[in-house]
Every structure is written in C-alpha cells, then in structure tokens.
Amino acid sequence: MSETEALHTRLVGEIEAATDLDAIEALRVATLGKAGSVTGLLKTLGGMSPEQRQDEGPRIHALREAVTAAIAARKAALEGAALEAKLAGEKLDMTLPAVATPAGSIHPVSQVMDELAEIFADMGFAVATGPEIEDDWRNFTALNIPETHPARAMHDTFYFPDRDEEDRAMLLRTHTSPVQIRTMMSQEPPIRIIAPGRVYRSDSDATHTPMFHQVEGLVIDRGIHMGHLKWTLETFLKAYFERDDIVLRLRPSYFPFTEPSAEVDVGYKQEKGRRIVGGNGDDEGHAWMELLGSGMVNRRVIANCGLDPDVWQGFAFGVGVDRLAMLKYGMDDLRAFFDGDLRWLSHYGFGALSVPTLSGGISA
C-alpha cells in the first residue's frame, strides 16, 4: 500500500469515527485547510517531474475528493441524528390553554367589499365575478377601446407571452369591465350587477399600486337614462358614507365605453388632516373631489355583446375600492394596504363579527 493510500484509509476511518460536529470541523481543517495534510500533498505536485505528477496526481486528487465526500456525509449524518434527538425530546401538550387568545381581523378592503355588496343588494343588484386573466377582446376591443388607445400600451398593461386558442393576446385585466361584457353575452336583460375584484396596472406610488381593487356597476334595461345613474350613485354614496348631506357634481368627460360620459365629483371638507366627504363643494370651507367615472353604455358596446341598442339602454360606473376605504376610514397611503403589517391591520382592521347590515349599520 502506498503512502497516499494509507493516508486515505486512516483519514476516512477518523472521519467515520467522529462523534460530533466539532470533531468533524477539526478534521476538515486538519486535512483540507491551508495547512492540512491533503492540501500539503497537493502542493507537492508542483515540484514533481512530469512522470511523477502523472503517477501521483490522480491518487492525490482522488484522496481529496474522498475526504471531502466523507466529511460531508458524516456531517449530514450527525446533523440528522441531532435533529432527531431534538424532536424526540421536545413535546407539546395540546391540552394546555393558549398563552394568548387568537385574534383575527378583517382587512379593510374585504370589509368595504361586503359593505358595497350589502348596499347594492338592497337596490336589486347582483354580484358578478370573472377571471383575472382576460383576453384583449373582452378587456379592450368589446369595450370600444381602439387599438391606438394608451391603455393598451405595454407600460400600462401586464401582457402574457402566450395567446389563447383564438389567437387573442392574454393579459391581467386592467378593470372589471370584462365582467360586464361576459354578463351581457351570457344573460338576458334586464341586468343589474356590480363587479368587484382585483385589477392590475403598471403603476406604483402613494395612491397607486400595481394591483388594486375596483367595483363597477352595470344596468341594462329599457328606457334607462342619466337620471337613473345619478340617483343610483347618490343612494349608494349616502349609504356608504352614512351621511345624508352627500352632494354630487357630474362633469362631462370621455370614456370609450360610455356615451355620454361623466366624471363624478363629491363635496368634501378638510378636517384634522383628512378629507371628510359631505356638504356642497361650492360652500365656504368645502371643495369638490373626483371620485368615480360613469356614463351611459355606448351603443357599440351593447351591440358587441349581441344586444339591440335600439331596444336596450344602460349605464355603468366604476370606482376604486381601496380609494373608498381610504376616504371613509382616514387612510393616507395605499401601499400600506399590501405591506402585511399586523400593526396596521390591528389599527384599521375590523372584527370578524363586524358584518355590515343596512339595519345594524354599514360600518358598525
């Protein structure tokens, strides 16, 4: 047996006989460290003749690999044994009382979603849902949004690299309006729905996040006009903010899917660093704040869904759920909604039994 082979047998035996991790580490340093025995043999290769190096080199390298593998295997075995011993020695008595009573809370977004569903259910609206991954026809084209519209740009919309079976581009929906399209194509009028859910846009600051929540409303029936829209919004906002002095102002605007279109402003006043919704925005100390977009459903959108626009008319509106929560409950930064900070949730969160009802109070 050569000197290298004898060293191999001795070192592997010492490694396998090690009884703890400290002993393994000491052997690693003694063999593979800068001054280790195996490292010393590797250094001798430089002073050998080519013939000697060809003969001894493979043996020394094989020794280093064998020692490295033996150390790793023994270390894993010792760590596994230590874990098993620790698990065997640790016991938990499940019959003992909890140190602290578990306390869950409802996220403000979930609470506001429930509040909206309760309010609109009282007005005869159903809740409709749809997929968050949509095709560009339902998300844009069916809504009369032209190919050149900025909303279709890559810097505003999250697109997927694959297309669907009809060769349509796939994307994360930028609004819940595709739910309106799906409803009009699958359900006979009259239609009264709200479509709450998550939507996605490439934007991020104190009042915008790449993912946020939106609720849209849709009514399709005979003889629908702007008066119905304004009454619906006034009734909704009075119930949501739980105030009777809600005053709205409709300003002409443009949305591809509604005609005519209107931005809806609500009167508010600044009080103790936060905006309090209520009062006339033209009165002293009050101002107008843009809250949501709305309008009469465009004839082209109705026709795209297979309905006759000469028979059926409708209105639609949309508002950010997170924005509604910020206004009602005095939150000033949208990003905190998604930070996962339990301190924030314990301050703004709602009790599990705080179920909104029209009789008991929407935010009771």
BELCOR-V533705 format. One record per helix or strand of 2 or more residues. SS is the DSSP state (@ for helix, = for strand). FROM is the first residue (numbers start at 1). LEN is the number of residues. If there is no record, write none. Layout:
SS_FROM_LEN ; SS_FROM_LEN
This chain:
@_3_15 ; @_21_12 ; @_37_11 ; @_50_40 ; =_105_2 ; @_108_15 ; =_126_2 ; =_133_3 ; @_136_4 ; @_141_3 ; @_150_3 ; =_159_5 ; =_169_4 ; @_177_10 ; =_191_10 ; =_211_11 ; @_226_16 ; =_248_8 ; =_258_14 ; =_274_4 ; =_286_12 ; @_299_6 ; =_313_8 ; @_321_9 ; @_334_5 ; @_342_7 ; =_350_2
